[in-house]
Amino acid sequence: MGTKPAEIGKYLKKYEEKFILSTPSYADSALLTFNFRKYFIVFGGGSHHGRQDDILTDFRNYEGKDILIIRSSEPEVNEYSTYFSKIEIERITIEGAQFYLVWRL
């Protein structure tokens, strides 16, 4: 994600109107926000670095909205079960690298 964020942003362009875009990582969200020129929230526990995003993000604004999480590792089966009743996962390849799109339904 760190080497080709612009290409990832191009791929995600088709999702930007329907979804709140996010990653589980503060660093990945910052990279994509900078390169895509659209804010990517940090979704999930992340690391202590992601807590800065908690100050910037008011999740009440996203209540009932669709969220798309792009990540570089395959999610665990129940990783998002506390947040969403049902999710979809799609594996994609960009410039030879595997990524996973997770969204709530």
Biotite code that builds the C-alpha atoms (Angstrom):
import biotite.structure as struc

atoms = struc.array([
    struc.Atom([0.000, 0.000, 0.000], chain_id="A", res_id=1, res_name="MET", atom_name="CA", element="C"),
    struc.Atom([2.922, 2.278, 0.660], chain_id="A", res_id=2, res_name="GLY", atom_name="CA", element="C"),
    struc.Atom([4.532, 1.928, -2.766], chain_id="A", res_id=3, res_name="THR", atom_name="CA", element="C"),
    struc.Atom([1.545, 2.477, -5.077], chain_id="A", res_id=4, res_name="LYS", atom_name="CA", element="C"),
    struc.Atom([-1.096, 4.421, -3.124], chain_id="A", res_id=5, res_name="PRO", atom_name="CA", element="C"),
    struc.Atom([-2.122, 6.425, -6.202], chain_id="A", res_id=6, res_name="ALA", atom_name="CA", element="C"),
    struc.Atom([-3.004, 3.211, -8.069], chain_id="A", res_id=7, res_name="GLU", atom_name="CA", element="C"),
    struc.Atom([-5.042, 2.013, -5.107], chain_id="A", res_id=8, res_name="ILE", atom_name="CA", element="C"),
    struc.Atom([-6.811, 5.361, -5.049], chain_id="A", res_id=9, res_name="GLY", atom_name="CA", element="C"),
    struc.Atom([-7.662, 5.025, -8.734], chain_id="A", res_id=10, res_name="LYS", atom_name="CA", element="C"),
    struc.Atom([-9.179, 1.614, -8.097], chain_id="A", res_id=11, res_name="TYR", atom_name="CA", element="C"),
    struc.Atom([-11.220, 2.927, -5.169], chain_id="A", res_id=12, res_name="LEU", atom_name="CA", element="C"),
    struc.Atom([-12.582, 5.850, -7.190], chain_id="A", res_id=13, res_name="LYS", atom_name="CA", element="C"),
    struc.Atom([-15.656, 3.804, -8.105], chain_id="A", res_id=14, res_name="LYS", atom_name="CA", element="C"),
    struc.Atom([-16.447, 3.330, -4.403], chain_id="A", res_id=15, res_name="TYR", atom_name="CA", element="C"),
    struc.Atom([-15.968, 6.878, -3.130], chain_id="A", res_id=16, res_name="GLU", atom_name="CA", element="C"),
    struc.Atom([-19.557, 8.028, -3.635], chain_id="A", res_id=17, res_name="GLU", atom_name="CA", element="C"),
    struc.Atom([-21.173, 4.986, -2.017], chain_id="A", res_id=18, res_name="LYS", atom_name="CA", element="C"),
    struc.Atom([-18.824, 4.274, 0.896], chain_id="A", res_id=19, res_name="PHE", atom_name="CA", element="C"),
    struc.Atom([-16.950, 5.944, 3.709], chain_id="A", res_id=20, res_name="ILE", atom_name="CA", element="C"),
    struc.Atom([-13.391, 4.864, 2.857], chain_id="A", res_id=21, res_name="LEU", atom_name="CA", element="C"),
    struc.Atom([-11.150, 3.481, 5.573], chain_id="A", res_id=22, res_name="SER", atom_name="CA", element="C"),
    struc.Atom([-8.210, 1.281, 6.498], chain_id="A", res_id=23, res_name="THR", atom_name="CA", element="C"),
    struc.Atom([-7.345, -0.456, 9.779], chain_id="A", res_id=24, res_name="PRO", atom_name="CA", element="C"),
    struc.Atom([-4.047, 1.451, 9.884], chain_id="A", res_id=25, res_name="SER", atom_name="CA", element="C"),
    struc.Atom([-3.262, 5.082, 10.650], chain_id="A", res_id=26, res_name="TYR", atom_name="CA", element="C"),
    struc.Atom([-0.248, 4.982, 8.292], chain_id="A", res_id=27, res_name="ALA", atom_name="CA", element="C"),
    struc.Atom([-2.250, 3.463, 5.424], chain_id="A", res_id=28, res_name="ASP", atom_name="CA", element="C"),
    struc.Atom([-5.111, 5.914, 5.940], chain_id="A", res_id=29, res_name="SER", atom_name="CA", element="C"),
    struc.Atom([-2.687, 8.844, 5.950], chain_id="A", res_id=30, res_name="ALA", atom_name="CA", element="C"),
    struc.Atom([-0.979, 7.614, 2.753], chain_id="A", res_id=31, res_name="LEU", atom_name="CA", element="C"),
    struc.Atom([-4.250, 7.107, 0.911], chain_id="A", res_id=32, res_name="LEU", atom_name="CA", element="C"),
    struc.Atom([-5.714, 10.391, 2.177], chain_id="A", res_id=33, res_name="THR", atom_name="CA", element="C"),
    struc.Atom([-2.677, 12.277, 0.887], chain_id="A", res_id=34, res_name="PHE", atom_name="CA", element="C"),
    struc.Atom([-2.525, 10.532, -2.482], chain_id="A", res_id=35, res_name="ASN", atom_name="CA", element="C"),
    struc.Atom([-6.264, 10.215, -3.114], chain_id="A", res_id=36, res_name="PHE", atom_name="CA", element="C"),
    struc.Atom([-7.132, 13.678, -1.748], chain_id="A", res_id=37, res_name="ARG", atom_name="CA", element="C"),
    struc.Atom([-10.076, 12.135, 0.103], chain_id="A", res_id=38, res_name="LYS", atom_name="CA", element="C"),
    struc.Atom([-10.152, 11.415, 3.821], chain_id="A", res_id=39, res_name="TYR", atom_name="CA", element="C"),
    struc.Atom([-9.749, 7.754, 4.842], chain_id="A", res_id=40, res_name="PHE", atom_name="CA", element="C"),
    struc.Atom([-10.789, 7.055, 8.410], chain_id="A", res_id=41, res_name="ILE", atom_name="CA", element="C"),
    struc.Atom([-9.019, 4.522, 10.628], chain_id="A", res_id=42, res_name="VAL", atom_name="CA", element="C"),
    struc.Atom([-11.462, 1.707, 11.357], chain_id="A", res_id=43, res_name="PHE", atom_name="CA", element="C"),
    struc.Atom([-10.803, -0.716, 14.186], chain_id="A", res_id=44, res_name="GLY", atom_name="CA", element="C"),
    struc.Atom([-8.271, -0.973, 16.944], chain_id="A", res_id=45, res_name="GLY", atom_name="CA", element="C"),
    struc.Atom([-5.173, -0.149, 14.933], chain_id="A", res_id=46, res_name="GLY", atom_name="CA", element="C"),
    struc.Atom([-2.135, 0.868, 16.927], chain_id="A", res_id=47, res_name="SER", atom_name="CA", element="C"),
    struc.Atom([-1.615, 3.691, 19.391], chain_id="A", res_id=48, res_name="HIS", atom_name="CA", element="C"),
    struc.Atom([-0.711, 5.899, 16.409], chain_id="A", res_id=49, res_name="HIS", atom_name="CA", element="C"),
    struc.Atom([-4.267, 5.569, 15.092], chain_id="A", res_id=50, res_name="GLY", atom_name="CA", element="C"),
    struc.Atom([-5.653, 7.173, 18.201], chain_id="A", res_id=51, res_name="ARG", atom_name="CA", element="C"),
    struc.Atom([-4.894, 10.591, 16.691], chain_id="A", res_id=52, res_name="GLN", atom_name="CA", element="C"),
    struc.Atom([-7.515, 9.733, 14.095], chain_id="A", res_id=53, res_name="ASP", atom_name="CA", element="C"),
    struc.Atom([-10.019, 9.156, 16.918], chain_id="A", res_id=54, res_name="ASP", atom_name="CA", element="C"),
    struc.Atom([-9.704, 12.864, 17.713], chain_id="A", res_id=55, res_name="ILE", atom_name="CA", element="C"),
    struc.Atom([-10.421, 13.758, 14.083], chain_id="A", res_id=56, res_name="LEU", atom_name="CA", element="C"),
    struc.Atom([-13.185, 11.216, 13.420], chain_id="A", res_id=57, res_name="THR", atom_name="CA", element="C"),
    struc.Atom([-16.638, 11.491, 14.939], chain_id="A", res_id=58, res_name="ASP", atom_name="CA", element="C"),
    struc.Atom([-18.160, 8.099, 14.163], chain_id="A", res_id=59, res_name="PHE", atom_name="CA", element="C"),
    struc.Atom([-21.631, 9.435, 14.957], chain_id="A", res_id=60, res_name="ARG", atom_name="CA", element="C"),
    struc.Atom([-21.423, 11.127, 11.533], chain_id="A", res_id=61, res_name="ASN", atom_name="CA", element="C"),
    struc.Atom([-21.178, 7.683, 9.906], chain_id="A", res_id=62, res_name="TYR", atom_name="CA", element="C"),
    struc.Atom([-24.102, 6.030, 11.707], chain_id="A", res_id=63, res_name="GLU", atom_name="CA", element="C"),
    struc.Atom([-26.054, 3.939, 9.197], chain_id="A", res_id=64, res_name="GLY", atom_name="CA", element="C"),
    struc.Atom([-23.638, 4.694, 6.347], chain_id="A", res_id=65, res_name="LYS", atom_name="CA", element="C"),
    struc.Atom([-21.757, 2.107, 4.324], chain_id="A", res_id=66, res_name="ASP", atom_name="CA", element="C"),
    struc.Atom([-18.089, 1.729, 5.205], chain_id="A", res_id=67, res_name="ILE", atom_name="CA", element="C"),
    struc.Atom([-15.447, 0.140, 2.974], chain_id="A", res_id=68, res_name="LEU", atom_name="CA", element="C"),
    struc.Atom([-12.219, -1.016, 4.607], chain_id="A", res_id=69, res_name="ILE", atom_name="CA", element="C"),
    struc.Atom([-9.196, -1.661, 2.406], chain_id="A", res_id=70, res_name="ILE", atom_name="CA", element="C"),
    struc.Atom([-6.486, -3.749, 3.981], chain_id="A", res_id=71, res_name="ARG", atom_name="CA", element="C"),
    struc.Atom([-3.353, -5.570, 2.930], chain_id="A", res_id=72, res_name="SER", atom_name="CA", element="C"),
    struc.Atom([-3.995, -8.682, 5.022], chain_id="A", res_id=73, res_name="SER", atom_name="CA", element="C"),
    struc.Atom([-6.890, -11.087, 4.900], chain_id="A", res_id=74, res_name="GLU", atom_name="CA", element="C"),
    struc.Atom([-9.337, -10.371, 7.719], chain_id="A", res_id=75, res_name="PRO", atom_name="CA", element="C"),
    struc.Atom([-10.154, -12.951, 10.350], chain_id="A", res_id=76, res_name="GLU", atom_name="CA", element="C"),
    struc.Atom([-13.609, -14.474, 9.987], chain_id="A", res_id=77, res_name="VAL", atom_name="CA", element="C"),
    struc.Atom([-15.134, -12.725, 13.017], chain_id="A", res_id=78, res_name="ASN", atom_name="CA", element="C"),
    struc.Atom([-12.918, -9.646, 13.089], chain_id="A", res_id=79, res_name="GLU", atom_name="CA", element="C"),
    struc.Atom([-15.764, -7.273, 12.251], chain_id="A", res_id=80, res_name="TYR", atom_name="CA", element="C"),
    struc.Atom([-18.670, -9.177, 13.832], chain_id="A", res_id=81, res_name="SER", atom_name="CA", element="C"),
    struc.Atom([-18.898, -6.741, 16.756], chain_id="A", res_id=82, res_name="THR", atom_name="CA", element="C"),
    struc.Atom([-19.388, -3.849, 14.323], chain_id="A", res_id=83, res_name="TYR", atom_name="CA", element="C"),
    struc.Atom([-21.502, -5.327, 11.521], chain_id="A", res_id=84, res_name="PHE", atom_name="CA", element="C"),
    struc.Atom([-24.149, -8.027, 11.338], chain_id="A", res_id=85, res_name="SER", atom_name="CA", element="C"),
    struc.Atom([-23.001, -9.036, 7.858], chain_id="A", res_id=86, res_name="LYS", atom_name="CA", element="C"),
    struc.Atom([-19.952, -8.204, 5.756], chain_id="A", res_id=87, res_name="ILE", atom_name="CA", element="C"),
    struc.Atom([-18.684, -8.858, 2.257], chain_id="A", res_id=88, res_name="GLU", atom_name="CA", element="C"),
    struc.Atom([-15.009, -9.488, 1.500], chain_id="A", res_id=89, res_name="ILE", atom_name="CA", element="C"),
    struc.Atom([-13.398, -9.157, -1.908], chain_id="A", res_id=90, res_name="GLU", atom_name="CA", element="C"),
    struc.Atom([-9.772, -9.918, -2.731], chain_id="A", res_id=91, res_name="ARG", atom_name="CA", element="C"),
    struc.Atom([-8.266, -7.653, -5.379], chain_id="A", res_id=92, res_name="ILE", atom_name="CA", element="C"),
    struc.Atom([-4.880, -7.381, -7.073], chain_id="A", res_id=93, res_name="THR", atom_name="CA", element="C"),
    struc.Atom([-3.268, -4.025, -7.816], chain_id="A", res_id=94, res_name="ILE", atom_name="CA", element="C"),
    struc.Atom([0.171, -3.910, -9.418], chain_id="A", res_id=95, res_name="GLU", atom_name="CA", element="C"),
    struc.Atom([0.710, -7.550, -8.367], chain_id="A", res_id=96, res_name="GLY", atom_name="CA", element="C"),
    struc.Atom([-0.118, -6.966, -4.677], chain_id="A", res_id=97, res_name="ALA", atom_name="CA", element="C"),
    struc.Atom([-3.105, -8.544, -2.924], chain_id="A", res_id=98, res_name="GLN", atom_name="CA", element="C"),
    struc.Atom([-5.559, -6.373, -1.003], chain_id="A", res_id=99, res_name="PHE", atom_name="CA", element="C"),
    struc.Atom([-8.864, -7.065, 0.659], chain_id="A", res_id=100, res_name="TYR", atom_name="CA", element="C"),
    struc.Atom([-11.966, -4.916, 0.505], chain_id="A", res_id=101, res_name="LEU", atom_name="CA", element="C"),
    struc.Atom([-14.340, -5.373, 3.404], chain_id="A", res_id=102, res_name="VAL", atom_name="CA", element="C"),
    struc.Atom([-17.674, -3.631, 3.552], chain_id="A", res_id=103, res_name="TRP", atom_name="CA", element="C"),
    struc.Atom([-20.686, -3.802, 5.749], chain_id="A", res_id=104, res_name="ARG", atom_name="CA", element="C"),
    struc.Atom([-24.141, -4.606, 4.546], chain_id="A", res_id=105, res_name="LEU", atom_name="CA", element="C"),
])
